[in-house]
Amino acid sequence: MSRTVWTVLGVIAAVVIAWVLVDVVFSVVWFLVKAVIVLIVAAVVFFVLRALVRPSDRDSVGR
């Protein structure tokens, strides 16, 4: 009977540890995905802003 109790406790501990590990892994993966999305959006915004500012500079230099 004591073996059964240890088996049940082991299964419960394994499930709790797996739950925590999966939660941590998904949190890290979601953070990385958000960071990549932010970098892509920031690059797009940077190039759009640069494109909006550049034409007036080029026109004044050409004249």
Backbone as CSV, one residue per row, in Angstrom:
resi,resn,N_x,N_y,N_z,CA_x,CA_y,CA_z,C_x,C_y,C_z
1,MET,0.821,-1.194,0.000,0.000,0.000,0.000,0.866,1.259,0.000
2,SER,1.985,1.234,0.682,2.847,2.414,0.713,3.448,2.676,-0.673
3,ARG,3.634,1.608,-1.432,4.137,1.777,-2.799,3.127,2.513,-3.668
4,THR,1.854,2.220,-3.483,0.798,2.873,-4.240,0.724,4.361,-3.894
5,VAL,0.888,4.682,-2.639,0.853,6.084,-2.210,2.010,6.843,-2.856
6,TRP,3.196,6.234,-2.842,4.355,6.911,-3.463,4.179,7.054,-4.971
7,THR,3.548,6.060,-5.592,3.287,6.146,-7.031,2.327,7.286,-7.332
8,VAL,1.261,7.398,-6.552,0.290,8.473,-6.761,0.951,9.828,-6.518
9,LEU,1.733,9.949,-5.453,2.432,11.201,-5.174,3.432,11.539,-6.288
10,GLY,4.090,10.517,-6.808,5.019,10.728,-7.917,4.315,11.218,-9.171
11,VAL,3.157,10.649,-9.452,2.380,11.080,-10.620,1.898,12.511,-10.438
12,ILE,1.428,12.847,-9.257,0.969,14.213,-8.984,2.131,15.197,-9.120
13,ALA,3.287,14.830,-8.552,4.465,15.701,-8.649,4.889,15.863,-10.114
14,ALA,4.845,14.790,-10.888,5.222,14.856,-12.302,4.284,15.777,-13.070
15,VAL,2.995,15.702,-12.795,2.024,16.554,-13.476,2.234,18.019,-13.100
16,VAL,2.471,18.292,-11.817,2.687,19.674,-11.373,3.963,20.239,-11.996
17,ILE,5.044,19.470,-11.998,6.308,19.924,-12.589,6.142,20.147,-14.093
18,ALA,5.462,19.228,-14.767,5.235,19.381,-16.207,4.386,20.618,-16.488
19,TRP,3.385,20.871,-15.666,2.517,22.043,-15.837,3.332,23.326,-15.738
20,VAL,4.193,23.407,-14.722,5.024,24.591,-14.519,5.998,24.753,-15.678
21,LEU,6.644,23.665,-16.102,7.595,23.742,-17.207,6.924,24.191,-18.505
22,VAL,5.766,23.648,-18.801,5.048,24.030,-20.023,4.636,25.498,-19.940
23,ASP,4.197,25.941,-18.770,3.823,27.341,-18.595,5.022,28.257,-18.831
24,VAL,6.168,27.893,-18.290,7.375,28.702,-18.468,7.813,28.710,-19.938
25,VAL,7.797,27.550,-20.563,8.216,27.459,-21.971,7.296,28.290,-22.861
26,PHE,5.976,28.187,-22.649,5.052,28.973,-23.463,5.211,30.463,-23.203
27,SER,5.502,30.844,-21.973,5.724,32.263,-21.670,6.958,32.780,-22.407
28,VAL,8.025,32.002,-22.395,9.253,32.411,-23.083,9.036,32.462,-24.587
29,VAL,8.377,31.462,-25.136,8.123,31.430,-26.580,7.230,32.606,-26.983
30,TRP,6.189,32.891,-26.200,5.302,34.002,-26.522,6.052,35.328,-26.449
31,PHE,6.945,35.467,-25.457,7.755,36.682,-25.355,8.633,36.845,-26.593
32,LEU,9.263,35.763,-27.047,10.116,35.839,-28.230,9.308,36.180,-29.483
33,VAL,8.122,35.599,-29.606,7.269,35.900,-30.755,6.869,37.373,-30.736
34,LYS,6.480,37.876,-29.560,6.118,39.295,-29.464,7.316,40.181,-29.775
35,ALA,8.510,39.800,-29.312,9.703,40.602,-29.579,9.998,40.650,-31.073
36,VAL,9.851,39.534,-31.771,10.083,39.505,-33.220,9.049,40.371,-33.941
37,ILE,7.793,40.299,-33.519,6.749,41.114,-34.141,7.034,42.598,-33.922
38,VAL,7.456,42.948,-32.705,7.782,44.348,-32.415,8.949,44.814,-33.274
39,LEU,9.957,43.982,-33.445,11.091,44.366,-34.292,10.667,44.583,-35.747
40,ILE,9.805,43.729,-36.249,9.344,43.862,-37.632,8.527,45.142,-37.792
41,VAL,7.604,45.387,-36.854,6.777,46.590,-36.937,7.641,47.839,-36.794
42,ALA,8.623,47.804,-35.893,9.507,48.952,-35.712,10.305,49.228,-36.986
43,ALA,10.769,48.188,-37.649,11.512,48.376,-38.892,10.621,48.982,-39.976
44,VAL,9.391,48.502,-40.079,8.463,49.046,-41.069,8.176,50.515,-40.774
45,VAL,7.899,50.829,-39.511,7.622,52.218,-39.135,8.841,53.095,-39.413
46,PHE,10.022,52.602,-39.113,11.244,53.369,-39.366,11.385,53.711,-40.845
47,PHE,11.201,52.714,-41.707,11.360,52.963,-43.137,10.251,53.861,-43.688
48,VAL,9.040,53.734,-43.151,7.956,54.615,-43.584,8.257,56.057,-43.172
49,LEU,8.684,56.245,-41.930,9.020,57.599,-41.479,10.180,58.177,-42.280
50,ARG,11.164,57.346,-42.549,12.309,57.818,-43.336,11.883,58.192,-44.749
51,ALA,10.968,57.417,-45.318,10.481,57.719,-46.661,9.664,59.013,-46.667
52,LEU,8.954,59.281,-45.594,8.164,60.508,-45.532,9.035,61.740,-45.349
53,VAL,10.159,61.579,-44.685,11.033,62.720,-44.406,12.002,62.964,-45.551
54,ARG,12.457,61.949,-46.208,13.509,62.066,-47.225,13.136,62.901,-48.451
55,PRO,11.965,62.765,-49.028,11.701,63.484,-50.284,11.886,64.999,-50.168
56,SER,11.496,65.599,-49.062,11.665,67.040,-48.930,13.153,67.391,-48.851
57,ASP,13.955,66.545,-48.246,15.399,66.783,-48.194,16.015,66.661,-49.588
58,ARG,15.594,65.686,-50.343,16.162,65.482,-51.681,15.786,66.627,-52.617
59,ASP,14.555,67.121,-52.500,14.132,68.223,-53.368,14.935,69.484,-53.090
60,SER,15.199,69.754,-51.837,15.926,70.980,-51.505,17.398,70.864,-51.894
61,VAL,17.959,69.657,-51.846,19.361,69.472,-52.221,19.514,69.600,-53.741
62,GLY,18.549,69.091,-54.502,18.634,69.125,-55.955,18.512,70.524,-56.537
63,ARG,17.938,71.442,-55.817,17.703,72.791,-56.352,18.771,73.708,-56.005
